[in-house]
């Protein structure tokens, strides 16, 4: 397959580049040459942190919680909303693994 032509940063893709990208997306993975980007061994990833620099968009919500649950979240002081979000994220990711 022909190499996809590069574009200058900040410029929109051309119709030809979009056509080339669409053709590449339809190509089976077995036909894609990744020899210039070999896979790294597993030990390379042992200390990797998922989402270290990812900052999801926050959305304000109104949530009704039982008083004892809210008291428990607030017992360690500031950051109770962040802690609640982290607990929900862990549960969400656990559900996604199933």
C-alpha positions as CSV (number, residue, x, y, z in Angstrom):
1,X,0.0,0.0,0.0
2,X,1.1,3.5,-0.8
3,X,2.2,5.6,2.2
4,X,-0.4,8.1,3.4
5,X,0.8,11.6,2.5
6,X,1.7,13.8,5.5
7,X,0.0,17.0,6.3
8,X,1.4,20.1,8.0
9,X,0.3,20.4,11.7
10,X,-2.8,22.5,12.1
11,X,-4.0,22.1,8.6
12,X,-7.1,20.2,7.7
13,X,-6.8,16.8,5.9
14,X,-7.2,16.9,2.2
15,X,-9.8,14.8,0.3
16,X,-6.9,12.5,-0.9
17,X,-5.6,12.0,2.7
18,X,-9.2,11.2,3.9
19,X,-9.5,8.7,1.0
20,X,-6.2,7.0,1.9
21,X,-7.1,6.9,5.6
22,X,-10.5,5.3,4.8
23,X,-8.7,2.7,2.6
24,X,-6.2,1.9,5.4
25,X,-9.0,1.5,8.0
26,X,-10.7,-1.1,5.8
27,X,-7.5,-3.1,5.4
28,X,-7.2,-6.3,7.5
29,X,-4.6,-6.0,10.3
30,X,-2.7,-8.9,8.8
31,X,-1.8,-6.8,5.8
32,X,-0.5,-3.8,7.7
33,X,3.3,-3.6,7.9
34,X,4.3,-2.8,11.5
35,X,8.0,-3.8,11.1
36,X,9.1,-0.2,11.7
37,X,7.2,-0.2,15.1
38,X,8.0,-3.5,16.7
39,X,6.0,-4.5,19.8
40,X,7.7,-3.9,23.1
41,X,8.3,-6.8,25.6
42,X,5.9,-7.2,28.5
43,X,8.4,-6.0,31.1
44,X,8.4,-2.6,29.4
45,X,4.8,-2.1,30.6
46,X,5.1,-3.4,34.1
47,X,5.2,0.1,35.7
48,X,2.9,1.7,33.1
49,X,0.0,3.7,34.5
50,X,-3.2,3.8,32.6
51,X,-4.6,7.3,32.1
52,X,-1.8,9.1,34.0
53,X,-2.2,12.2,31.8
54,X,-5.8,11.7,30.9
55,X,-8.2,14.3,32.3
56,X,-11.8,13.4,31.6
57,X,-14.3,16.1,31.1
58,X,-16.2,16.7,34.4
59,X,-19.9,17.2,34.4
60,X,-21.8,18.7,37.3
61,X,-24.7,16.5,38.5
62,X,-27.1,16.5,41.4
63,X,-27.0,13.2,43.2
64,X,-29.1,12.1,46.2
65,X,-27.1,9.9,48.6
66,X,-28.1,8.4,51.9
67,X,-27.0,10.6,54.8
68,X,-24.7,8.0,56.3
69,X,-23.0,7.3,52.9
70,X,-22.3,11.1,52.5
71,X,-21.0,11.3,56.0
72,X,-18.7,8.4,55.3
73,X,-17.4,10.0,52.1
74,X,-16.8,13.3,53.9
75,X,-15.1,11.9,57.0
76,X,-11.6,12.3,55.5
77,X,-12.3,16.0,54.6
78,X,-11.9,17.7,51.3
79,X,-11.9,15.6,48.1
80,X,-14.9,13.5,49.0
81,X,-16.4,14.1,45.5
82,X,-13.1,12.9,43.9
83,X,-13.0,9.9,46.1
84,X,-16.6,9.0,45.2
85,X,-15.8,9.5,41.5
86,X,-12.7,7.2,41.9
87,X,-14.9,4.5,43.6
88,X,-17.4,4.7,40.8
89,X,-14.7,4.6,38.1
90,X,-13.1,1.4,39.7
91,X,-16.6,-0.2,39.7
92,X,-17.2,0.9,36.1
93,X,-13.9,-0.5,34.9
94,X,-14.5,-3.8,36.8
95,X,-17.9,-4.1,35.0
96,X,-16.2,-3.4,31.7
97,X,-13.8,-6.3,32.2
98,X,-16.6,-8.8,32.5
